[in-house]
Amino acid sequence: MNKDAKIYIAGHRGLVGSAIKGDLEKKGYTNLIYKTHKELDLTNTAAVTAFFEKEQPEYVFLAAAKVGGIVANNTYRADFIYTNLMIQNNVIHQSYLSGVKKLLFLGSTCIYPKQAPQPMPEDSLLTGPLEYTNEPYAIAKIAGIKMCESYNIQYGTNFLSVMPTNLYGYNDNFDLEKSHVLPALIRKMHLAKLLSEGKKEAVMRDLGVSAFAKAEETLKKYGVSGTSVEIWGTGAPRREFLWSQDMANACVFIMENTNFADVTPEGDVRNTHINIGTGEDISIKELAQIIQKIVGFTGQLTFNTSKPDGTLRKLTDVSKLHGLGWKHKVPLEEGVARLYAWYLEKQ
């Protein structure tokens, strides 16, 4: 990509999109375009069509999506499949119609079967049933992969798909109900620490309530007190976590250096998506202990075994990614410390 190439970042305010924007700016790209959801609803076909006809971007990072943790995925199943399918269909199709040179579609490693081999290679896609709690979201992302693959085959487009592992970083979602496990644990333990220190006003400010009784009611719902923090499941499931700025750097690296032909060995166009991760995992219990240490919460961690664990292990096979010449840089403890410091600054 030339430094003045017109690049559209869909989802520029999100966890990954904002990091991609920052990485591109750091590298000297000067012609970036993006719209807020209020300015452009990507589920609105007419609006997306008008946007592409007017702007004519040369490159597209499709990082916009409806995302959430186990509770949100299992509760808002229809919203997750509808919204993500509509975003993908509109952006990918209009990218084809407007002659976009290259598109990078961001999926998720939840596309892989619940019983996929560990670590999960790209060719395990569609080899078994999905984890049911996030099946609608996973099916939408699989559709995006296959849409890119199909447009490449039929129309000769250069659309790539990357499957990031669990991400965390600046601009993360810390909602106690809808966020992913790592930011949720950071906020829970921060609130528990404040409670243990008797800082009622800070607790109310964090939760956006004017009465401490209301704060206590909210925290009880999520298993947070001054002496303990409740964590869903047994703590045994193992997960892989990637710093969002590393993810962004990988995306820009692939956009700059990789084409569809590079991921179709011997002409096989199936499973051409690329896993993006660290190739290292950790148990939820170990993750919680790391966060506890960094936050400085001295109470107990309790595990609610009546709640679902989800898939017991999700580790990506990053052989293809390493073969393309990219590896992650930020270790987990360093990333968690960075994120907690950022969270405190935003209070």
N, C-alpha and C positions, 0 to 999 in steps of 0.2 A: 504493500500500500504506500502511495505517495503521502507525504506529510500534509498535503493540502486536499487529499481525497475526501469526498463528502461521506461521512460515516454517521449512520443512524443508530443510536443506542435506545432500544425499547426497554423500558424499565430502569431508567437512569437513576431513580431515587431509591431503588431497592438495595439489598445487601450486596449483590454481585454487580448490578448495573452501575451503582455509584463507584464501586471499586474499578470497574472497567473504564469508566469515564476518567477517573483519576490516573490510571495507568497510561491511557492514551495521551492525556495532557502532559504527563511527565515525560513521555517519549517525544513530544513535540508535534503531535497532530493538532491541527488548528481549525479544521472545518467539521466540528461535531454538531449534530443536530439531535434534539430530544424534546419531548413534550410531556407535561404532567398528565395524569389521568383526566383531570378536569379539562385540559386543553384537547386531549385526544383519547377517546374511549376505544381501546383496541378491539373490543367485542363488537363495535359498530362497523359493519362492512362498508357502508357508504362513506363514513368518516375516514377510514383507513385508505380507501381507494383515492379519495380526494387528496389526502396527505401525500401519498406516493406520487400521484400525478403532478403535484405541485413541486415537491422537494427533489424527486429523482435521486435518491441516495445511491452511492456506488457500492457501499458495504453496509451490512446490517448485523448487529449483535442482538439476537432475540433473547433478552434476559427478563422480559416481563412475564409474570405468572402469578396465579393465586397460590400461595404456599401457606403451610402451617404444620403444627405438630400432630401427634397421634389423635388427640382429642378433636382438634379442628377437622382433620381429614375424615375421621369416623362420624362426625356430627353433621358436617356440611357436604355430604358426598355429592349431591347433585350440583351444588355450586362449583365444586372443584373440577368436575369433569366438564361441565358446560363452559365455564369461564375459560379454562385453559384450552379447550378445543377451539373455541371461537377466536381467541388471541392468535393461536398458531395458524389456523386456517387463513385468517385475514392477512397476517404479516407475511407468511411464506408465499401465499398465492400472489399477493401484490408485488412481492420482491421478484417473482418470476415475470409478471406482466410488465414491470418497469425496467427489466434488464439489469437487476442488481448483479454485480460481478461476483460477490461471494457473501454468503450468509452463514452465521454461526448460531445454531439453535442449542439452547441450554436445557437439558433434561434433568434427570435424577437417577441415582443408582437404585431407587425403589422400582425401577422397570424390571429388575431381575427377579426370577422365581424365589419364593420363600425358601425353598430347599436348594438353591443354587450352590454349586461348588464354591469353596472358600480357599483363596480369594476369588472373586467373581470375574471371570473373563468376559469379554464382549460377546463371544459366541454362545453364552448361556441364555441370551435373550430368547424368549418364547419357547423355552424347553420345559416349563412346568407352571403350576398355579402361583399366583401372586399372593403376597401378604394381604389379607382381606381388609384390614383397617385402612389402608391407603390405596386400595385397588382402583378407584375412580381416577385419582390423580395419576397413578402409574400408567393406566390405559391411555390417558390423554397424552402423556409424554411418549409412550410407544408410538402412538399415532403420529406425533411430530417427527420422530425418527424416520418412520416409514414414508411420511410425506416428503421429507427431504430426499430420501433415497429414491422415491418414485419420480420426483421431478428431475432429479439428476439423470435417471435412466431415460425418461421419455423426452425431456426438453434440453438435456445437456447443460443443466445449471451446475453451479459449484456451491452446493449447500452442504455444510458440515454439521455434525451433531456431537456435542460433548456431554458426558454424564458425570457431573460432580458428585462427590461423596458429601457427607454432612458438612455444611459450611457454617462459619461463625465469623463475626468481625464487626467493624464500625457500621453504624446504621442498621444493626440487627434489630429484630423484633423481640421485645422483652415482655410482651403481654403474658400474664400469668396463665391464661387459658389457651391461647392460640400459638404461642411461640414454640420453638424447638427446645430440646432438653438442655443444651448448654447455656443459652442466655436465660432460660427460665430458672435454672439452678443458681446462676449468679444473682439474679434479683431476689429469689427466695432467701438465699443466705445473707444477702445484704440487709434485707428487711429483718431477718431474725437477729442479726448482729445489732441493728438499731434498737430493737425491742430489748435485747439483753442489756443494752447500755442505758435504757430508760429514755431514749430520744423519741418521744411521742410525736413531736411536731415534725421531725424529719420523716417519720413513718407516714404521717398524714399527707405531707407534701409529696412524697413519692407516689402514694396511691391516689392523689388528687381528691381527697375527702376533707371535710371541715370538722368532722367529729371523730374522736378516737374510738368510740364504740363502733362506728361504721368500719373503721380500719380493722379493728379486732375481728369483726364479723367476716370481712373479706379474707383476712389472713387465716382464720380458722378453716374456711372453705378450702384453702389450698395447702393446709397442713403446715402452717408456719407459726411458730411461737418463739419466745425468747430463749427457750431451752432445746428446741428440736426443729428439724425440717423433714417433712415427709417426702419421700421419693416414690414414684409409681414403680411397681414391679419388684423383682427380686434384687436388682442391681447387677445380675449376672450377664445380661446381654452385652456384647462387645460392639463398639462402634468406632468408626474412623472419622476424624475431624480435620478439616482443612481451613486454614486462614483465608478469608475472602480475598485479600489482596494477592495472595499466591494464586488463587483461582483466576482472578482477573488477569494476572500476568501470564498464566497458561493460555487463557482465551486469546489474548492479543498475540502471543507467540504463535499459536496455531493459525490465527487469521493471517499473520504475516508470512508464515513459512510452509503451510500445508494446504494441499488441494485435494479434491475428491479422488483424483487418480492416485494420490500417494497412499490412500488407505484402502485401495482395492487390489490387493495382491493377486496376481494371476487372473485378474478380471472378475473376481468374486465381489459383487456389489452388496452382499448381505453383511450385516453386523459391522458396518464401516464406522460406527460411532466410536468415540474415544473416551475411555474412563479418565477422569481427573481426580486424583487423590494422593495420599501419602504412601499407601501400601502398608500402613501401620495402624493397629487398632488398640482399644483400651476398654475395659469394662465400665459400665455406668457407675458402679460403686467406686472404682478407681478415679473416674472423672470427678465424681462428687467430692472425693477426698482432696483432690488437687484444688478444686474451686474453694472448698472450705478453708484450706490453708492460705490461699491467696487473698480471700475476702477477710479472713481473720475471725470467722465464726467458731466459737469454742464449744457449742452445744452438740447434741446427738443427731446422727443421721438415722432415720427410721425408714424401712422399706415396706410399702403397702403391697403385700403379695396377692391381695385380691384384685389388683389392677393388672392389665395386660402388659407383658414384656415386649410384645412384638417379635420380630425376627430375632433369633438368638445371636446371630453374627452377620455382619454386613461389612465385608472388607473387599476393596476393589483390587483387581489385578491391573497394575499400572505398567505392565511390560510394553504395551504399544506406545503409551505416552513417553516413557523413558527412551524408547527406540526412536522417537521423533526428536529427542534432544532436550526434554524439559523435566526438571525435578523440583519439588517443593523446597522452601527455604526456612519457613518459620515453624519451630517446634511447638507442641501443644501448650506447655506451661508458659512459654513466652507470649503466645497468642492470648491465652486466658488473662494474663496479667495486663496486657495491652487493652483488652476489651473492658476489663473491670475499671481500669483507670479512665477510659473514655466514658463509661457509664457514670462514674462519679462526677466527671466534668460537666455532664449534661443535667445533673440534678439542680 
